[in-house]
Amino acid sequence: MITGLLFVQAVVFGILSAIIASNKNRSAGGWGALGLLFGLFGFIAAIAVGEAEDDARSSRRRSSQQKSSSSERRQTSPRREKQSPAQDFDPDEYRKKCLMCAEYIKLEARVCCHCGHEFSEKEVEQQIEKAKEMMRDDKSNEERGE
């Protein structure tokens, strides 16, 4: 009787932990297992842990805060913010807008993967230089506290 009650309690805390973790964009399976194994303590941990930001939502929030030009927009990943400003320029963390279909593609791309529009080598180099300049401006603004 007591064993059955403890098992039901563990399952209930596992399910509740999974639901709370899922609502916070965390792994429902992992937190459900913690709730199942540790019961009330796993449930409390699931409540106490903060919300994890997914990449799409955090990039939308950053892009709304940044000024975007008509032909180019910079999008960074969360790990880029944690790096020191002395890090080198990483073109994989920047995107450009295709002039034909208005979809964002990698900065170094010569051909749009959505519509097939081809960019000249000169255009690509100019866009890379422009992104580097924007990065330098952002760093100098951060250093000045703007």
Secondary structure, DSSP 8 states (H G I E B T S, - for coil): -HHHHHHHHHHHHHHHHHHHHHHTTS-HHHHHHHHHHHTHHHHHHHHHS-----HHHHHHHHHHHS---SSEE----HHHHHS-TTS---GGG-EEE-TTT--EEETT-SB-TTT--B--HHHHHHHHHHHHHHHHHHHHHHHHT-
